Amino acid sequence: MTLLFDTCAMMISVVFLSIVGMVAGVAIPGLFMVAAAPWLDWILPVRKK
């Protein structure tokens, strides 16, 4: 019975950490891109047709 509870606790932890990892994987690079956007516009200006 202890093995069952340990397995359930581990699966809940893995699911929680995977959700946190996906959110961090999207949010943290997004924050850096917001900070880097003015520099990118200065370095690579939009081409005018």
C-alpha positions in Angstrom: 0.0 0.0 0.0 2.9 2.3 0.7 4.2 1.7 -2.8 0.9 2.8 -4.2 0.9 6.1 -2.2 4.5 6.8 -3.1 3.8 6.2 -6.8 0.8 8.5 -6.7 2.7 11.2 -4.9 5.5 10.9 -7.5 3.1 11.2 -10.4 1.4 14.2 -8.9 4.8 15.8 -8.4 5.9 15.0 -12.0 2.7 16.5 -13.4 3.0 19.6 -11.3 6.7 20.1 -12.2 6.0 19.6 -15.9 3.3 22.3 -15.8 5.6 24.7 -14.0 8.4 23.9 -16.5 6.1 24.6 -19.5 5.0 27.9 -18.0 8.6 28.9 -17.2 9.7 27.8 -20.7 7.3 30.2 -22.3 7.2 33.1 -19.8 11.0 33.6 -19.1 12.1 33.8 -22.8 9.1 36.1 -23.4 10.3 38.5 -20.7 13.8 38.6 -22.3 12.3 39.2 -25.7 10.3 42.2 -24.3 13.5 43.6 -23.0 15.4 42.9 -26.2 12.8 44.2 -28.6 14.0 47.8 -28.7 17.6 46.7 -29.3 16.5 44.3 -32.1 14.6 47.2 -33.8 17.7 49.3 -33.6 20.0 46.6 -34.9 17.6 45.1 -37.5 15.3 47.9 -38.7 12.2 47.0 -40.6 12.7 47.2 -44.4 10.6 49.8 -46.2 9.3 48.7 -49.6 
